[in-house]
Amino acid sequence: LKGMAAAADMLPALMMRGTKQLSRQQLKDALDKLEASLRAGGGAGSVSFTLQVPRKNLAESLGLLRQVLREPALAEAEFEILRRETLASYEYMRKEPQVLASSAIARRFNPYAKDDVRYQPSVEEEIERTGKLKLDQVRTLYAEYVGAQAAELAVVGQFEPDEILPPITAMLQRWRAKMPYARLTYRAAEG
């Protein structure tokens, strides 16, 4: 994952911006119709999704989640919009005392090289990384490192296992990353 931190930060949000079958607006409309909320998160070493939906719409919502996970569009236009939004956010953060203090503390306690995904960049470095980021880097990260071999799933609420196991199995089966999975480990700075 060396040199892929900016791509890892961008990937979850970009996956939510459309699938091969649905544009970003169509995906949003489909989720709204199902009264579903789908959020993406993650970064270095992980991608996570949270789906909240009424039971009656669970199976159909899992189908949308499957598209987001397995068939993200990773479109150039959406990438550029997201990249500009991210840069604007970092520009705002560059003057925020709380952000600067948190960043300084995190940098002090994460002693990793700049090309390591665990490295804590300054806001200035985030701006530089995001400015240089190319869509091909995000696509490569997805193609080589994202799969279900180390997936974790939690389902909470009223549901019947027999009704959700088939779509979940279909979503995750035979989806393997090209690169082997290894959990990131962290060490604190000394002194």
C-alpha positions as CSV (number, residue, x, y, z in Angstrom):
1,L,0.0,0.0,0.0
2,K,3.0,2.3,-0.1
3,G,2.2,5.6,-1.6
4,M,-1.5,4.8,-1.8
5,A,-2.8,6.7,1.3
6,A,-4.6,9.4,-0.7
7,A,-6.2,6.8,-2.9
8,A,-7.3,4.9,0.2
9,D,-8.8,8.0,1.7
10,M,-10.7,8.7,-1.6
11,L,-11.9,5.2,-2.4
12,P,-14.9,4.7,-0.1
13,A,-16.5,8.1,-1.0
14,L,-15.9,7.5,-4.7
15,M,-17.5,4.1,-4.5
16,M,-20.7,5.8,-3.3
17,R,-20.8,8.1,-6.4
18,G,-22.4,5.6,-8.7
19,T,-22.1,2.0,-10.0
20,K,-21.8,0.5,-13.4
21,Q,-25.6,0.4,-13.6
22,L,-26.6,3.5,-11.6
23,S,-25.4,7.1,-11.7
24,R,-24.9,8.9,-8.4
25,Q,-28.3,10.4,-8.6
26,Q,-30.0,7.1,-9.5
27,L,-28.3,5.4,-6.6
28,K,-29.4,8.1,-4.2
29,D,-33.0,8.0,-5.6
30,A,-33.0,4.1,-5.3
31,L,-31.8,4.4,-1.7
32,D,-34.4,7.1,-0.9
33,K,-37.2,5.0,-2.4
34,L,-36.2,2.1,-0.1
35,E,-35.9,4.5,2.9
36,A,-32.3,3.3,3.1
37,S,-29.2,5.1,4.3
38,L,-25.9,3.9,3.0
39,R,-22.7,5.5,4.3
40,A,-19.1,4.8,3.4
41,G,-15.9,5.2,5.4
42,G,-12.5,3.9,5.8
43,G,-9.0,4.8,4.7
44,A,-5.7,3.0,5.0
45,G,-6.3,-0.7,5.3
46,S,-10.1,-0.7,5.4
47,V,-13.3,0.2,3.6
48,S,-16.5,0.2,5.5
49,F,-20.2,0.6,4.7
50,T,-23.1,1.1,7.0
51,L,-26.6,0.4,5.7
52,Q,-29.7,1.3,7.7
53,V,-33.0,0.2,6.2
54,P,-36.5,-0.9,7.2
55,R,-36.8,-4.7,7.2
56,K,-39.3,-4.7,4.4
57,N,-36.6,-3.2,2.1
58,L,-33.6,-5.1,3.4
59,A,-33.2,-7.6,0.5
60,E,-33.5,-4.9,-2.2
61,S,-31.1,-2.6,-0.3
62,L,-28.6,-5.4,-0.1
63,G,-28.7,-5.5,-3.9
64,L,-27.8,-1.9,-4.1
65,L,-25.0,-2.4,-1.6
66,R,-23.7,-5.3,-3.7
67,Q,-23.5,-2.9,-6.7
68,V,-21.6,-0.3,-4.7
69,L,-19.2,-2.9,-3.4
70,R,-18.7,-5.1,-6.5
71,E,-19.5,-2.7,-9.4
72,P,-18.4,0.8,-8.5
73,A,-18.3,3.1,-11.5
74,L,-15.1,5.0,-10.2
75,A,-16.0,7.6,-12.9
76,E,-13.6,10.3,-13.9
77,A,-16.2,13.1,-13.6
78,E,-17.2,12.0,-10.1
79,F,-13.5,11.6,-9.1
80,E,-12.8,15.2,-10.2
81,I,-15.8,16.6,-8.2
82,L,-14.8,14.7,-5.1
83,R,-11.1,15.7,-5.5
84,R,-12.1,19.4,-5.7
85,E,-14.4,19.0,-2.7
86,T,-11.7,17.3,-0.7
87,L,-9.2,20.0,-1.6
88,A,-11.6,22.8,-0.6
89,S,-12.2,21.0,2.7
90,Y,-8.4,20.8,3.3
91,E,-8.0,24.5,2.4
92,Y,-10.6,25.3,5.1
93,M,-8.8,23.1,7.6
94,R,-5.5,24.7,7.0
95,K,-6.6,27.6,9.3
96,E,-8.5,25.7,11.9
97,P,-6.7,25.6,15.3
98,Q,-8.4,22.4,16.4
99,V,-7.5,20.6,13.2
100,L,-3.9,21.8,13.3
101,A,-3.5,20.7,17.0
102,S,-5.1,17.3,16.4
103,S,-2.8,16.8,13.3
104,A,0.3,17.8,15.3
105,I,-0.5,15.3,18.1
106,A,-1.3,12.5,15.6
107,R,1.9,13.2,13.7
108,R,4.0,13.1,16.9
109,F,2.6,9.7,17.8
110,N,2.7,8.0,14.4
111,P,6.3,7.6,13.4
112,Y,6.0,6.3,9.9
113,A,7.7,7.2,6.6
114,K,5.8,9.6,4.2
115,D,5.0,6.8,1.7
116,D,3.5,4.5,4.5
117,V,-0.3,4.5,4.6
118,R,-0.1,4.8,8.4
119,Y,1.8,8.1,8.1
120,Q,-0.1,11.1,9.5
121,P,0.3,13.9,7.0
122,S,0.0,17.6,7.8
123,V,-2.9,19.5,6.2
124,E,-0.4,21.0,3.7
125,E,0.7,17.4,2.8
126,E,-2.9,16.3,2.4
127,I,-3.4,19.2,0.0
128,E,-0.3,18.2,-2.0
129,R,-1.3,14.5,-2.0
130,T,-4.9,15.1,-3.1
131,G,-3.7,17.5,-5.7
132,K,-1.4,14.9,-7.2
133,L,-3.9,12.0,-6.9
134,K,-4.9,10.3,-10.2
135,L,-8.0,8.2,-10.8
136,D,-5.9,5.4,-12.0
137,Q,-4.3,5.1,-8.5
138,V,-7.8,4.7,-6.9
139,R,-8.8,2.2,-9.6
140,T,-5.6,0.2,-9.0
141,L,-6.2,0.2,-5.3
142,Y,-9.7,-1.1,-5.8
143,A,-8.8,-3.7,-8.3
144,E,-5.8,-5.1,-6.4
145,Y,-6.7,-4.7,-2.7
146,V,-10.5,-4.7,-2.3
147,G,-12.2,-8.1,-1.8
148,A,-14.2,-10.1,0.7
149,Q,-11.5,-12.5,2.0
150,A,-11.2,-10.5,5.2
151,A,-14.7,-9.0,5.3
152,E,-16.6,-8.6,8.5
153,L,-20.4,-8.2,8.6
154,A,-22.7,-7.2,11.5
155,V,-26.5,-7.3,11.1
156,V,-28.5,-5.7,13.9
157,G,-32.3,-5.6,14.1
158,Q,-35.4,-7.6,13.3
159,F,-34.6,-10.0,10.4
160,E,-34.7,-13.6,9.6
161,P,-31.3,-15.1,8.8
162,D,-32.8,-17.2,6.0
163,E,-33.9,-14.0,4.2
164,I,-30.6,-12.2,4.3
165,L,-28.0,-14.9,4.0
166,P,-28.6,-15.6,0.3
167,P,-28.1,-12.0,-0.8
168,I,-25.1,-11.5,1.5
169,T,-23.6,-14.8,0.2
170,A,-24.1,-13.7,-3.4
171,M,-22.6,-10.3,-2.6
172,L,-19.4,-11.7,-1.1
173,Q,-18.7,-15.1,-2.7
174,R,-15.9,-15.4,-5.2
175,W,-14.8,-11.8,-4.5
176,R,-11.1,-11.9,-3.8
177,A,-8.5,-9.2,-3.9
178,K,-5.4,-9.9,-6.0
179,M,-3.1,-8.9,-3.1
180,P,-3.2,-10.9,0.2
181,Y,-4.8,-9.3,3.2
182,A,-2.7,-8.3,6.1
183,R,-3.9,-6.2,9.1
184,L,-2.1,-3.0,9.6
185,T,-0.2,-2.8,12.9
186,Y,0.7,0.5,14.6
187,R,3.5,1.4,17.0
188,A,3.6,4.6,19.1
189,A,6.6,7.0,19.0
190,E,9.1,6.6,21.7
191,G,10.0,9.4,24.1
